[in-house]
């Protein structure tokens, strides 16, 4: 089975710890963290971090992950607006 792997490396600055974050540890202990991010120009984003081996999320947990991604995206937009004085 072939798979496509997408790796994005973002600078550590701009990652904002946020209560909306999604944290997961897979069956062999690899961790995944998804949180809000704010780019230097004030653009909101989403920050992904895993252990070097990556992290697996069971398909049964996918609906909760997708729902939490929207919560994180909404929080990132609010943080960007606050940072840019648009609250």
matplotlib code that plots the C-alpha trace (Angstrom):
import matplotlib.pyplot as plt

x = [0.0, 1.4, 0.6, 1.3, 2.9, 2.7, 5.1, 4.9, 7.6, 6.6, 8.8, 8.1, 7.2, 3.5, 2.3, -0.1, -1.1, -4.8, -7.5, -9.2, -6.1, -6.4, -4.0, -3.8, -1.4, -1.6, -1.3, 2.5, 2.9, 3.4, 1.8, -0.1, -0.9, -3.0, -3.5, -4.0, -1.2, -0.7, 1.7, 4.0, 1.7, -1.3, -2.8, -4.6, -3.5, -3.5, -0.3, 0.4, 3.1, 3.9, 6.7, 9.4, 7.6, 4.3, 1.1, -1.9, -5.5, -8.1, -10.8, -13.3, -11.9, -11.9, -15.2, -14.1, -10.8, -12.5, -15.0, -12.1, -10.2, -13.1, -13.1, -9.3, -9.8, -12.5, -10.2, -7.3, -9.5, -10.6, -6.9, -5.8, -8.6, -7.6, -3.9, -4.8, -7.1, -10.2, -12.1]
y = [0.0, 3.4, 6.6, 10.2, 12.0, 15.8, 17.5, 21.2, 22.8, 26.1, 28.2, 27.8, 31.5, 32.0, 28.8, 29.8, 27.3, 27.4, 25.5, 24.5, 22.4, 18.7, 16.4, 12.7, 9.8, 6.8, 3.1, 3.1, 6.4, 8.8, 12.2, 14.6, 18.2, 20.6, 24.1, 27.7, 29.6, 33.2, 34.1, 37.1, 39.1, 38.4, 35.7, 33.0, 29.4, 25.9, 24.5, 20.7, 18.9, 15.2, 13.1, 12.2, 9.0, 10.8, 9.8, 7.7, 8.6, 5.8, 6.4, 6.0, 9.2, 11.2, 12.9, 14.3, 15.4, 17.2, 18.9, 20.0, 21.4, 23.8, 24.8, 25.5, 27.4, 29.6, 30.3, 31.2, 33.7, 35.3, 35.5, 37.1, 39.6, 40.5, 40.7, 43.0, 45.2, 44.0, 42.4]
z = [0.0, -0.9, 1.0, 0.6, 3.5, 3.8, 6.1, 6.9, 9.0, 10.6, 12.7, 16.5, 16.9, 16.4, 18.0, 20.7, 23.5, 23.6, 25.6, 22.3, 21.4, 20.3, 22.0, 21.3, 22.1, 19.9, 20.9, 20.8, 22.6, 19.7, 20.4, 18.2, 19.2, 17.1, 18.3, 17.2, 15.4, 14.5, 11.7, 12.0, 9.7, 12.0, 9.8, 11.8, 11.3, 12.8, 14.4, 14.1, 16.1, 16.4, 17.7, 15.1, 14.2, 13.6, 15.3, 14.2, 14.9, 14.7, 12.0, 14.8, 16.3, 13.1, 13.5, 16.9, 15.4, 12.4, 14.8, 17.0, 14.0, 13.4, 17.0, 16.8, 13.5, 15.1, 18.1, 15.8, 14.0, 17.3, 18.5, 15.3, 15.5, 19.1, 18.1, 15.2, 17.4, 15.6, 18.6]

ax = plt.figure().add_subplot(projection="3d")
ax.plot(x, y, z, "-o")
ax.set_aspect("equal")
plt.show()
